[in-house]
Amino acid sequence: MKLSIIVPVYNEEKTIIEILDRVKKEEIPGVEKEIIVVDDGSTDTTRQKLKTIKDSNIKILFHKKNGGKGAAVRTGIESATGEYIIIQDADLEYHPKFIKDLIKPILEKRADVVYGTRLNRMPHLRGEEGKHLFILHYLGNRFLSLVTSILYGQWITDMETCYKLFPRKALNGIRLNARGFELEPEITSKLLKRGYKIKEISISVNPRGYDEGKKLNTVKDGLKAFWSLIKYRFSN
């Protein structure tokens, strides 16, 4: 099986080389990896670092201007040749070691779509979620996942997860419209409306703070996600 790993990146000069090294080092028996990096108009040294990479197993694409995570992922999907696709953020929050856990149910033919859930747990009040921005983020994610479950009739604990593993054919004939982080609810809603069952596998992450470059705006992006879930439930 061939797996296309799409890495959208915007201004991640501190982490881009390390995350690509991690992805390359992860060996998955029975799976051929295709790594597609889409630089979304970075203005720091990310582009320069990507241009130094000479690896036939890594395809690097550049946007002239920043279009948002959704736009970068759409470019990656258009260039993907694997039977399955997964999205890998470039900020080191998600460790690629979990990809083999997500793909196991696919290889064993027990699932067609697998999400890596970070939220099948209580909040880490003695950890990062003891800070008000992180607990707000946690509660917002749980709320959006609950809304997804109610609207689409399937229980999901982490709709906003980056780790979404799905067959490329699942998006055949589907137009993705999202330019930003509202890509997460759009993909989820369109997979569910096509009848795909989502299997969740628990993963852990290393969340970074806003002072370290975290780009998600909990309130603004959360409202966009909420509207996307409602909109795509009743339209395409």
C-alpha positions in Angstrom: 0.0 0.0 0.0 1.2 3.5 -0.7 0.6 6.3 1.8 0.8 10.0 0.9 1.9 12.0 3.9 1.0 15.7 3.4 3.0 18.2 5.4 1.5 21.8 5.1 4.0 24.3 6.5 4.0 28.0 7.1 6.9 29.7 8.9 8.2 26.7 10.7 11.9 27.3 10.3 12.7 25.9 13.8 11.0 22.5 13.2 10.7 21.7 9.5 13.9 19.8 9.1 13.3 17.8 12.3 9.8 16.8 11.5 10.8 15.6 8.0 13.6 13.6 9.5 11.1 12.0 11.9 8.7 11.2 9.1 11.5 9.6 7.0 12.7 7.5 9.8 9.4 5.9 10.6 9.2 2.6 8.8 5.8 1.0 8.3 6.0 -2.7 7.2 4.0 -3.2 4.0 3.6 0.5 3.3 5.4 2.7 0.8 5.6 6.3 1.9 5.3 9.4 -0.3 6.1 12.7 1.5 4.6 15.9 0.1 5.6 19.2 1.6 3.6 22.3 0.7 5.1 25.5 1.8 2.3 28.0 2.1 4.2 31.2 1.4 6.5 31.2 4.3 8.2 34.5 5.1 10.9 33.2 7.4 13.8 30.9 6.4 11.5 27.8 5.9 11.6 28.1 2.1 15.4 28.3 2.0 15.7 25.3 4.2 13.3 23.3 2.1 15.3 24.2 -1.1 18.4 22.6 0.4 16.7 19.2 0.7 17.8 16.7 -1.9 15.7 13.6 -1.4 13.8 11.8 -4.2 11.2 10.5 -1.6 10.2 14.1 -0.7 8.1 16.2 -3.1 8.3 19.9 -2.2 5.7 22.4 -3.5 5.6 26.1 -3.0 2.7 28.6 -2.8 3.7 32.1 -3.8 1.3 33.6 -1.2 -0.1 32.3 2.1 -3.5 30.8 1.5 -4.0 28.9 4.8 -3.7 25.3 6.0 -6.7 24.2 3.9 -5.2 25.6 0.7 -1.9 23.9 1.4 -3.6 20.5 2.1 -5.7 20.8 -1.1 -2.5 21.3 -3.1 -1.0 18.3 -1.4 -4.0 16.1 -2.1 -4.0 17.1 -5.8 -0.4 15.9 -6.0 -0.8 12.7 -4.0 -0.5 9.4 -5.7 -1.0 7.1 -2.7 -4.1 5.0 -2.1 -4.3 6.6 1.4 -3.6 10.1 2.7 -2.7 11.4 6.1 -1.9 15.0 7.2 1.2 15.7 9.3 1.6 19.1 10.9 5.2 20.6 10.8 5.3 21.9 14.4 6.4 18.7 16.3 3.1 18.5 18.2 2.3 15.2 16.5 5.0 12.5 16.4 5.0 10.4 13.3 5.5 7.3 15.4 1.7 7.1 15.8 1.1 6.8 12.0 1.8 3.0 12.2 -0.8 2.7 14.9 -3.4 4.5 12.7 -2.6 2.5 9.6 -2.8 -0.9 11.4 -6.6 -1.1 11.2 -6.4 -0.2 7.5 -3.9 -3.0 6.7 -6.0 -5.4 8.8 -9.1 -4.3 6.8 -10.9 -3.3 10.0 -11.4 0.3 9.0 -11.4 2.6 6.0 -10.9 5.9 7.8 -8.9 6.3 11.0 -8.5 9.4 13.2 -5.9 9.9 15.9 -7.8 11.2 19.0 -6.1 13.4 21.6 -9.2 13.9 23.6 -10.4 10.5 24.7 -9.4 11.6 28.2 -10.1 14.2 30.9 -8.3 17.6 30.7 -4.7 17.8 31.9 -5.4 20.4 34.5 -1.9 19.9 36.1 -0.4 20.2 32.7 -0.9 22.4 29.7 -4.7 22.6 30.2 -4.2 24.3 33.5 -3.6 27.5 31.4 -6.8 29.3 30.4 -6.0 29.3 26.7 -5.4 25.5 26.6 -8.4 24.6 28.7 -10.5 26.8 26.4 -9.0 24.9 23.4 -9.7 21.6 25.0 -13.3 22.5 25.8 -13.8 24.0 22.4 -12.6 20.8 20.7 -14.9 18.6 22.9 -17.8 20.9 22.0 -17.1 20.7 18.3 -16.7 17.0 18.4 -20.1 16.7 20.3 -21.7 18.8 17.6 -20.3 16.6 14.9 -21.6 13.5 16.7 -25.1 14.9 17.0 -25.3 16.3 13.4 -23.8 13.4 11.6 -24.9 10.4 13.8 -21.5 9.0 14.7 -19.7 9.4 18.0 -16.3 11.2 17.6 -14.2 12.5 20.4 -11.6 14.6 18.4 -13.0 16.0 15.1 -10.2 18.7 15.0 -7.3 16.3 15.1 -4.6 16.7 12.5 -4.2 13.0 12.1 -6.9 12.0 9.6 -6.1 8.9 7.6 -8.5 8.3 4.7 -8.5 6.7 1.3 -7.8 9.1 -1.6 -10.8 7.8 -3.5 -13.1 9.0 -0.6 -12.6 12.5 -2.0 -13.2 11.7 -5.6 -15.7 14.1 -7.0 -15.6 16.2 -3.8 -14.6 19.8 -3.9 -12.8 21.0 -0.7 -13.4 24.7 -0.2 -11.7 25.5 3.1 -8.6 27.7 3.1 -7.8 27.7 6.8 -8.4 25.5 9.8 -12.0 24.9 8.8 -10.6 22.2 6.6 -10.9 19.8 9.6 -14.7 19.9 9.9 -15.1 20.0 6.1 -13.2 16.8 5.5 -14.9 15.1 8.4 -18.4 16.1 7.4 -17.9 15.0 3.8 -16.4 11.7 4.8 -19.4 11.0 7.1 -21.9 12.1 4.5 -20.4 9.6 2.1 -21.1 6.9 4.6 -17.5 6.3 5.9 -17.2 5.1 9.5 -14.4 6.8 11.4 -12.3 4.6 13.8 -10.5 6.5 16.5 -7.1 5.5 17.9 -5.8 7.2 21.0 -2.6 9.2 20.6 -0.6 11.7 22.7 0.8 15.0 21.5 3.3 17.6 22.7 1.3 20.8 22.5 3.2 24.0 21.9 2.2 27.4 23.3 1.1 30.5 21.5 4.5 32.1 22.4 6.1 29.2 20.5 4.2 29.9 17.3 0.9 28.2 17.7 -1.4 29.6 15.0 -4.8 28.4 15.8 -7.2 31.1 17.2 -9.5 29.1 19.5 -12.5 31.5 19.3 -12.3 32.7 15.7 -11.3 29.4 14.2 -13.7 27.6 16.5 -16.6 29.7 15.3 -15.6 29.0 11.7 -15.5 25.2 12.4 -18.9 25.4 14.1 -20.5 27.1 11.1 -18.8 24.6 8.7 -20.2 21.7 10.5 -23.7 23.1 10.2 -23.3 24.3 6.6 -21.9 21.0 5.2 -24.6 19.0 7.0 -27.2 20.5 4.7 -25.2 21.4 1.6 -22.1 20.4 -0.3 
